[in-house]
Structure formats: C-alpha cells, structure tokens
Amino acid sequence: MNAPLHPLIVHFPIALLSLAAIVQILALWKPRLFDWPATGLLAVGFISGIFAYITGDGGEHYAKNVFGATEDMIHRHENMAFLALLFFGILLALKVLIQLPWTKEHFGKNIRWMMPLLPIISLAGLVLIYYTGHYGGQIVYHGGTEALGQTLK
C-alpha cells in the first residue's frame, strides 16, 4: 500500500499559516514592516492548506487500514481543518480588501474598524491549527494502538 501524499504536504500550511498569524500579530506594533510579509505568508499558506485539505481524502483509506482510524476521528480532524482554512481565508480576504488601493480611495480611514479583527482571527486560526494537528495526531498515534490492542500509559 502506497503512503498518501497528505502527510507530506500538511507541514507546509501548518508552518506557513502559523508564521503568518504570528507575523500578523507583530504587525500591530510595526505595520509597515510586518503587514505585507504577513499577507504573503498567509496567501502561500492558504493555497498550500487547500492542497493539504484536498489530499486528505486520499489518506482516509490508508489511515483506516494502517492506523485503525475511525470515521469519527477522521471527520473531527477534517472539520477542524476546514474551520482553520475558513478562518485563514477570511483573514486573507480582509487583508487583501484593506490593502487594495481601491478600498483606501473609496473608504479612506473608515476601513480601520477592521484592523482589530485581524489579530483576533489570527489567534483563532492558530488555535484551530493546533486542534487540527491534535486530531490528526490522534489518528496516527492513538488509533493504531487501539487497533493493535495496545494501551498508552
């Protein structure tokens, strides 16, 4: 049985989106220095997250057969990943909207009410990435031991 592509790809969005969230929070203090890098990391991380999400279906059969994962475990991981992508997608859309010259021309400083949302969504995204990884780890490490009749101490 060939190993699925999902475990190889998933590390990119984890690293990029986590770093994007941290850089976005740093942009509160130094927006000119950190705002564009946060947007770039967020865009690349979001795209890699979509690929990781899509390749998850290919790993489902493998996880059931090799690790003894249950449908419930897989769907919990999948739902958390979807929520993380949703939050980071909203964050990316807000950042692009705020940074567009057209937005600044038409709304001026009225768009600043969105600025406090960015670190809040970033932190929520970090938490969702954590739980996505936690549930993914349960599939690999806990599901297999239950299937083999072993117990974790």
C-alpha positions in Angstrom: 0.0 0.0 0.0 1.5 3.3 -1.0 1.7 6.1 1.5 -0.7 9.0 0.9 0.5 12.5 -0.1 -1.3 14.3 2.7 1.3 13.8 5.5 4.0 15.2 3.2 2.0 18.3 2.2 0.4 19.1 5.5 3.5 20.5 7.1 3.6 23.5 4.7 0.3 25.1 5.7 1.0 24.3 9.4 4.3 26.2 9.3 3.2 29.0 6.9 -0.1 29.8 8.5 1.3 29.7 12.0 4.1 32.0 11.0 1.6 34.2 9.1 -0.6 34.5 12.3 2.4 35.4 14.4 3.7 38.0 11.9 0.2 39.4 11.6 0.1 39.9 15.4 3.6 41.6 15.2 2.1 44.0 12.6 0.1 45.6 15.4 3.3 47.2 16.6 5.2 47.7 13.3 2.6 47.6 10.4 5.0 48.9 7.8 7.5 46.2 8.5 5.2 43.2 9.0 1.9 43.8 7.1 3.0 42.7 3.6 5.1 39.7 4.8 2.1 38.5 6.8 -0.1 38.8 3.7 2.4 36.9 1.6 2.8 34.1 4.2 -0.9 33.9 4.5 -1.5 33.6 0.8 1.0 30.9 0.3 -0.1 29.1 3.5 -3.7 29.3 2.4 -3.0 27.8 -1.0 -0.9 25.0 0.5 -3.7 24.4 3.0 -6.2 23.9 0.2 -3.8 21.3 -1.3 -3.4 19.6 2.1 -7.2 19.5 2.6 -7.8 18.0 -0.8 -5.1 15.3 -0.3 -6.7 14.4 3.0 -9.4 12.3 1.2 -6.6 10.1 -0.3 -5.2 9.4 3.1 -8.5 8.4 4.7 -8.4 4.8 3.4 -4.8 4.5 4.4 -5.5 5.9 7.9 -8.3 3.4 8.4 -6.3 0.4 7.3 -2.9 1.1 8.7 -3.6 3.2 11.8 -7.1 1.8 12.6 -8.6 5.3 12.5 -12.4 5.5 12.9 -14.7 7.7 10.8 -15.3 9.9 13.9 -11.6 10.5 14.3 -11.1 11.4 10.6 -14.1 13.7 10.5 -13.1 15.5 13.6 -9.7 16.2 12.0 -11.3 17.1 8.7 -13.8 19.5 10.3 -11.2 21.3 12.3 -9.0 21.6 9.1 -12.0 23.1 7.3 -12.6 25.6 10.0 -8.9 26.6 10.1 -9.0 27.2 6.3 -12.2 29.1 6.7 -10.7 31.5 9.3 -7.5 32.0 7.4 -9.5 32.5 4.2 -11.5 35.2 5.9 -8.3 36.7 7.2 -6.7 36.7 3.8 -9.8 38.3 2.2 -9.9 41.1 4.8 -6.2 41.8 4.4 -6.5 42.0 0.6 -9.5 44.2 1.0 -7.7 46.5 3.4 -4.6 46.7 1.3 -6.2 47.4 -2.1 -5.7 50.9 -3.3 -9.3 51.0 -4.4 -10.5 50.3 -0.9 -8.4 53.1 0.6 -9.6 55.6 -2.1 -13.3 54.8 -1.5 -13.4 54.2 2.2 -10.3 56.0 3.5 -9.9 55.7 7.2 -13.3 54.2 7.6 -11.8 50.8 6.9 -9.7 50.9 10.1 -12.5 49.3 12.1 -11.5 46.0 10.6 -7.9 46.2 11.9 -8.7 44.8 15.4 -10.3 41.8 13.7 -7.0 40.7 12.1 -5.1 39.6 15.3 -8.3 38.1 16.7 -8.8 36.0 13.6 -5.1 35.1 13.6 -5.2 33.8 17.1 -8.4 31.8 16.4 -6.7 30.4 13.3 -3.7 29.3 15.4 -5.9 27.6 17.9 -7.7 25.8 15.0 -4.4 24.7 13.5 -3.4 23.3 16.9 -6.6 21.3 17.2 -6.4 20.1 13.6 -2.9 18.8 14.3 -4.0 17.3 17.6 -6.8 15.3 16.0 -4.5 14.3 13.1 -2.0 13.1 15.7 -4.8 11.0 17.4 -5.4 9.3 14.1 -1.8 8.3 13.7 -0.7 7.6 17.3 -3.8 6.7 19.2 -5.9 5.0 16.6 -3.2 2.5 15.7 -2.6 1.4 19.3 -6.3 0.7 19.9 -6.5 -1.3 16.7 -3.5 -3.4 17.8 -4.9 -4.0 21.3 -2.2 -1.9 23.0 -2.8 0.7 25.6 -1.0 4.0 26.1 0.2 4.9 29.5 
